[in-house]
Amino acid sequence: MDRDDIYKKLKKEFEATFIDELIPGILHNFANPLNGIMGRSKLLQRRLGESIKKINERFPEIDSEIMEDHKKLIDDVDLITDETDRFLNMFQVVAEKFYIISNTSMQRINLSDLIETEMRFSEFYLDLKHHVKKTVNLDSELPEITGVPAYYSICLSTFIRHSMDAMKNSPIKEFLISTSCDDRSVCVKIQDTGASISEDERKSLLKDPPVPENACSDLFYALLLLKKYDVRFQVYREAGMNALSIEAPY
């Protein structure tokens, strides 16, 4: 083995432990100082406001320049608190995503809630965040389905990534995802303005069971996994957009 082969072997061993072992530990170790920062910033915000209020009451004749300095201090602390809140929200999105993809127990799943989590996590893809127009229409009263959260999460991530790759060279980049239901199934519809898959690829995906020959490998494996739950799907072109429709029984 040359040096590159040895490195790739060790890198593969490292990556094998990343999601299941390292990420939970990293998030746990980040959580304690983050909670401390959150608590102290809010405490500082309250104490500063109370202190300046007392100063103003005790010395009403204080000049306008000092008052302006007080206002700047309060604004700075407010900004620190707001940014800390924003960082905490991003941290929670990452923690929730990695919790879900590690959750392999069979349970009830609300696909609207899961998609909302996936879309928040997808904001870490800068191209999707800054260059793609996103439309999300989720039914908040969606019935729950039965399945493994990790499986559905990884499939949804695959569908989002596939749309991103398809739109890479598109002049217009739009991504739409929606949920709905009828009396038997929950439906997820994903659309994008990317390059369409070939007819051979589409036919390969729609075969029962789907076959890997001539199929998009990412879509093939995601749809194959969902078929284990009797999920029905369609892959088609509609109004100049790629469309993937998934129906999961409940």
ChimeraX attribute file (.defattr): number of C-alpha atoms within 10 A of each C-alpha:
attribute: neighborCount
match mode: 1-to-1
recipient: residues
	/A:1	7
	/A:2	6
	/A:3	8
	/A:4	9
	/A:5	10
	/A:6	11
	/A:7	12
	/A:8	11
	/A:9	12
	/A:10	12
	/A:11	11
	/A:12	12
	/A:13	11
	/A:14	11
	/A:15	11
	/A:16	12
	/A:17	11
	/A:18	14
	/A:19	14
	/A:20	14
	/A:21	11
	/A:22	14
	/A:23	16
	/A:24	16
	/A:25	13
	/A:26	12
	/A:27	15
	/A:28	12
	/A:29	11
	/A:30	12
	/A:31	16
	/A:32	11
	/A:33	11
	/A:34	16
	/A:35	13
	/A:36	10
	/A:37	17
	/A:38	19
	/A:39	13
	/A:40	13
	/A:41	20
	/A:42	18
	/A:43	13
	/A:44	15
	/A:45	19
	/A:46	14
	/A:47	12
	/A:48	16
	/A:49	16
	/A:50	11
	/A:51	11
	/A:52	16
	/A:53	13
	/A:54	12
	/A:55	12
	/A:56	13
	/A:57	11
	/A:58	10
	/A:59	10
	/A:60	9
	/A:61	8
	/A:62	12
	/A:63	9
	/A:64	9
	/A:65	9
	/A:66	10
	/A:67	14
	/A:68	11
	/A:69	11
	/A:70	17
	/A:71	14
	/A:72	12
	/A:73	16
	/A:74	18
	/A:75	13
	/A:76	13
	/A:77	19
	/A:78	17
	/A:79	14
	/A:80	17
	/A:81	21
	/A:82	15
	/A:83	13
	/A:84	19
	/A:85	17
	/A:86	12
	/A:87	14
	/A:88	17
	/A:89	13
	/A:90	16
	/A:91	15
	/A:92	15
	/A:93	20
	/A:94	19
	/A:95	18
	/A:96	15
	/A:97	19
	/A:98	18
	/A:99	17
	/A:100	20
	/A:101	17
	/A:102	18
	/A:103	15
	/A:104	13
	/A:105	11
	/A:106	12
	/A:107	12
	/A:108	14
	/A:109	18
	/A:110	16
	/A:111	26
	/A:112	22
	/A:113	14
	/A:114	16
	/A:115	21
	/A:116	14
	/A:117	17
	/A:118	21
	/A:119	19
	/A:120	15
	/A:121	18
	/A:122	17
	/A:123	14
	/A:124	13
	/A:125	11
	/A:126	10
	/A:127	12
	/A:128	22
	/A:129	14
	/A:130	9
	/A:131	12
	/A:132	18
	/A:133	13
	/A:134	14
	/A:135	12
	/A:136	14
	/A:137	13
	/A:138	17
	/A:139	15
	/A:140	12
	/A:141	11
	/A:142	19
	/A:143	20
	/A:144	18
	/A:145	17
	/A:146	14
	/A:147	18
	/A:148	19
	/A:149	23
	/A:150	19
	/A:151	19
	/A:152	20
	/A:153	22
	/A:154	17
	/A:155	20
	/A:156	20
	/A:157	17
	/A:158	17
	/A:159	19
	/A:160	22
	/A:161	17
	/A:162	16
	/A:163	25
	/A:164	22
	/A:165	13
	/A:166	18
	/A:167	21
	/A:168	17
	/A:169	11
	/A:170	13
	/A:171	9
	/A:172	14
	/A:173	19
	/A:174	20
	/A:175	22
	/A:176	18
	/A:177	20
	/A:178	17
	/A:179	22
	/A:180	19
	/A:181	17
	/A:182	12
	/A:183	8
	/A:184	11
	/A:185	19
	/A:186	23
	/A:187	20
	/A:188	21
	/A:189	17
	/A:190	21
	/A:191	23
	/A:192	28
	/A:193	25
	/A:194	23
	/A:195	16
	/A:196	18
	/A:197	15
	/A:198	12
	/A:199	12
	/A:200	12
	/A:201	20
	/A:202	20
	/A:203	14
	/A:204	19
	/A:205	26
	/A:206	17
	/A:207	10
	/A:208	9
	/A:209	10
	/A:210	17
	/A:211	17
	/A:212	17
	/A:213	12
	/A:214	15
	/A:215	21
	/A:216	17
	/A:217	14
	/A:218	14
	/A:219	20
	/A:220	20
	/A:221	18
	/A:222	18
	/A:223	21
	/A:224	18
	/A:225	16
	/A:226	19
	/A:227	16
	/A:228	9
	/A:229	14
	/A:230	11
	/A:231	17
	/A:232	16
	/A:233	19
	/A:234	14
	/A:235	18
	/A:236	15
	/A:237	15
	/A:238	12
	/A:239	7
	/A:240	12
	/A:241	18
	/A:242	20
	/A:243	21
	/A:244	18
	/A:245	17
	/A:246	19
	/A:247	21
	/A:248	22
	/A:249	18
	/A:250	15
